Amino acid sequence: MVKKVQANKHIIRRFKIVEGHFKKIHEMVDNNISCIDILNQLTAVKNALSSAQVALLNTHLYSCIIKNTKQKKQLAIDGLLSVFKKINS
């Protein structure tokens, strides 16, 4: 359970970073800052969200799928595959 708590802290930290970037983007737009600078901030948001996504997936794999019975593992794997399809579409 300790690993899940640590992972959740990491995910929350990533979300706070995203939140900070969004606030910065809003200020930049309000202040007519260069589009290139705004695009750089958007890239930072995308990277922070990707990092949170990987951390969440990692937590799910280790705390949910590995501990499940064989039948529940198949359902969990099917769920993950569905998520991957959404991520990559």
C-alpha positions as CSV (number, residue, x, y, z in Angstrom):
1,M,0.0,0.0,0.0
2,V,2.9,2.3,0.6
3,K,3.9,2.2,-3.0
4,K,0.4,3.2,-4.1
5,V,0.4,6.1,-1.6
6,Q,3.8,7.3,-3.0
7,A,2.5,6.8,-6.6
8,N,-0.6,8.8,-5.8
9,K,1.6,11.6,-4.4
10,H,3.6,11.6,-7.6
11,I,0.4,11.7,-9.7
12,I,-1.0,14.6,-7.6
13,R,2.2,16.5,-8.0
14,R,2.0,16.0,-11.8
15,F,-1.6,17.4,-11.7
16,K,-0.4,20.4,-9.7
17,I,2.2,21.0,-12.3
18,V,-0.4,20.8,-15.1
19,E,-2.6,23.2,-13.1
20,G,0.3,25.7,-12.8
21,H,1.0,25.5,-16.5
22,F,-2.7,26.1,-17.4
23,K,-2.7,29.2,-15.1
24,K,0.4,30.4,-16.9
25,I,-1.1,29.8,-20.3
26,H,-4.2,31.7,-19.3
27,E,-2.0,34.7,-18.2
28,M,0.1,34.4,-21.4
29,V,-3.0,34.6,-23.6
30,D,-4.4,37.5,-21.6
31,N,-1.1,39.3,-22.0
32,N,-0.8,38.6,-25.7
33,I,2.4,36.7,-25.2
34,S,4.1,35.0,-28.2
35,C,2.2,32.0,-29.7
36,I,5.5,30.1,-29.7
37,D,5.8,30.6,-25.9
38,I,2.3,29.5,-25.4
39,L,2.8,26.4,-27.5
40,N,5.9,25.6,-25.4
41,Q,3.7,25.8,-22.3
42,L,1.1,23.6,-23.9
43,T,3.9,21.1,-24.6
44,A,4.9,21.1,-21.0
45,V,1.2,20.4,-20.0
46,K,1.1,17.5,-22.5
47,N,4.4,16.1,-21.0
48,A,3.1,16.4,-17.4
49,L,-0.1,14.7,-18.3
50,S,1.8,11.9,-20.0
51,S,3.9,11.4,-16.9
52,A,0.8,11.3,-14.7
53,Q,-0.7,8.8,-17.2
54,V,2.3,6.5,-17.0
55,A,2.4,6.7,-13.2
56,L,-1.3,5.9,-12.9
57,L,-0.9,3.0,-15.3
58,N,2.1,1.7,-13.3
59,T,0.1,1.9,-10.1
60,H,-2.9,0.1,-11.7
61,L,-0.7,-2.7,-13.0
62,Y,1.0,-3.3,-9.7
63,S,-1.8,-2.7,-7.3
64,C,-4.8,-4.0,-9.3
65,I,-3.9,-6.4,-12.0
66,I,-1.2,-8.4,-10.4
67,K,-3.3,-9.0,-7.2
68,N,-6.4,-10.1,-9.1
69,T,-7.6,-13.7,-9.9
70,K,-7.0,-15.0,-13.4
71,Q,-10.5,-14.2,-14.5
72,K,-10.3,-10.7,-13.1
73,K,-6.9,-10.2,-14.6
74,Q,-8.3,-10.8,-18.1
75,L,-11.1,-8.2,-17.5
76,A,-8.5,-5.7,-16.2
77,I,-6.2,-6.3,-19.2
78,D,-9.2,-5.8,-21.5
79,G,-9.9,-2.5,-19.8
80,L,-6.3,-1.5,-20.2
81,L,-6.3,-2.3,-23.9
82,S,-9.5,-0.2,-24.2
83,V,-7.7,2.7,-22.5
84,F,-4.6,2.3,-24.8
85,K,-6.9,2.5,-27.9
86,K,-8.3,5.8,-26.6
87,I,-4.9,7.2,-25.8
88,N,-3.6,6.4,-29.3
89,S,-6.5,7.5,-31.3
